[in-house]
Amino acid sequence: MKVLVGLIAAVLLSAGLVSAPAANAAPYPDTVKTYCHAKLNKTVYHRLERPRLTFWITAANRTPKPAKMKLRYYRSGNVVRTATYSYNGRHTYRLQMWRQKGRYKLVIRGHFADTSVYKDCQTTKYFRVVR
């Protein structure tokens, strides 16, 4: 009888431990993953022509804002220019013109305040400058 009561007690206790609510297993609890999207109007530009960049951020059926859009331009692996724009929804930006010919890599990063629940996002675009 004592063995039976002990067995029942063990089963009930183990069931209580198994059904306990688990902690949030997300890598960063209470944060929302965001996705950066960017579109250049062309991929080949002439010197002194200003590229137009359309930029927007999406996140789980919401449009997060406000944020900062940080641009880094690379040429041959080196940073040649940086720029920061404010972001408050989908917008088309006129970027600076280029004088040097070559292939450029544009890294666009959406940066939110440290107190925001949204995580930063990043995307990359490539373009060339000719003549």
Secondary structure, DSSP 8 states (H G I E B T S, - for coil): -HHHHHHHHHHHHHHHHHTS-----SSSTT-B--EEEEEES-SEEETT---EEEEEEEBTTB---SEEEEEEEEETTEEEEEEEEEESSSEEEE-----S-EEEEEEEEEE--TT-SB--EEEEEEEEEE-
